[in-house]
Amino acid sequence: MDEGKRSSLNAAADRVFRGYYRHCQDRDQDTLFNLLTALHSFNDKLPKESRMFDSWNFVGLKALRNLFHHHEELLHKVKIIAASELPMTCELAQVTLVANSSVERASSLPRESQPDTVRGAFRRYGDVCDIEPAIFNVVVDVFEKVQSLGLGPTSEEFDLVRQSYQVEQDRGIDHRVSGSIQAHAGHIETIFSSIMAMD
């Protein structure tokens, strides 16, 4: 890989890691879409034989990004909520809720070649999907891709991911999450459906 290509890939990877941290801190539709766009751009810059289509997390999120790109009004129906605000115990610090109908639309886009992978990429709760586990896990996928290609992103956010990954490796902790959620009161499906119904 020539230096120009390597430099471009490092910059694209840094945008993914910065985008992920902004998504976690700001919790709005703009930071989510910016992260999805950064993922899309990173994949486009990879050598064809190294692209991320073996990552079901990426495939699902790519399809949603394409749906939001062409149907921007659907992005405003995404709900991002801090786990601390919910009457349940969550594995991650937030949930990002998307209607199942949006996932179905994303899976049936004309250029989508892996519809079953898109449908299976997210945790479903009745009429709602939590896409946050796929977001967390795709950042791990990107990190491992960066490592396998010998790239060297320089952002502070990349270094935070690198440090976290190393600690998990040293302690024998899985790098990816299942996205498990346990409700203290009521049913998860009912709670999430009520959240999605709110304006």
Long-range contacts (C-beta under 8 A, 24 or more apart in sequence): 1-47, 1-149, 5-45, 6-151, 8-45, 9-42, 9-45, 9-46, 9-149, 9-151, 10-151, 10-152, 10-153, 10-154, 11-153, 12-38, 12-41, 12-42, 12-45, 13-42, 13-142, 13-146, 13-151, 13-153, 13-158, 14-153, 14-154, 14-155, 14-157, 14-158, 15-41, 15-42, 16-42, 16-139, 16-142, 17-139, 17-142, 17-153, 17-155, 17-157, 17-158, 17-160, 17-161, 18-155, 18-157, 20-135, 20-139, 20-157, 20-161, 21-157, 21-160, 23-80, 23-135, 24-93, 24-94, 27-80, 27-81, 27-82, 27-94, 28-80, 29-75, 29-76, 29-78, 29-80, 32-75, 32-78, 32-80, 32-96, 33-65, 33-68, 33-75, 35-135, 36-61, 36-62, 36-64, 36-65, 36-68, 37-65, 39-65, 39-138, 39-142, 40-65, 42-142, 46-145, 46-149, 50-145, 50-148, 50-149, 52-141, 52-142, 52-145, 53-114, 55-138, 55-141, 56-117, 56-120, 56-121, 56-134, 57-121, 57-134, 57-135, 57-137, 57-138, 57-141, 58-138, 58-141, 59-114, 59-117, 59-118, 59-121, 60-103, 60-106, 60-117, 60-118, 60-120, 60-121, 60-122, 60-131, 60-134, 61-121, 61-131, 61-134, 61-135, 61-138, 63-106, 63-107, 63-109, 63-112, 63-118, 64-98, 64-102, 64-103, 64-106, 64-118, 64-131, 66-106, 66-109, 66-111, 66-112, 67-102, 67-105, 67-106, 67-109, 70-109, 71-105, 74-102, 74-105, 77-102, 77-196, 79-195, 79-196, 79-198, 81-195, 86-191, 87-183, 87-184, 87-185, 87-186, 87-191, 88-181, 88-182, 88-183, 88-184, 88-188, 88-191, 89-181, 89-182, 89-184, 90-180, 90-181, 91-133, 91-177, 91-178, 91-179, 91-180, 91-181, 92-132, 92-133, 92-136, 92-177, 92-179, 94-132, 95-130, 95-132, 95-181, 95-192, 96-130, 96-131, 96-132, 96-135, 97-128, 97-129, 97-130, 97-131, 97-192, 97-195, 97-196, 98-122, 98-128, 98-129, 98-131, 99-127, 99-128, 99-129, 99-196, 100-124, 100-126, 100-127, 100-128, 100-129, 101-127, 103-129, 123-179, 123-181, 125-181, 125-188, 125-189, 125-192, 125-193, 126-189, 126-190, 126-192, 126-193, 127-189, 127-193, 127-196, 128-189, 128-192, 128-193, 128-195, 128-196, 130-179, 130-181, 130-192, 132-179, 133-177, 133-178, 133-179, 134-179, 136-176, 136-177, 136-179, 137-176, 137-177, 140-165, 140-175, 140-176
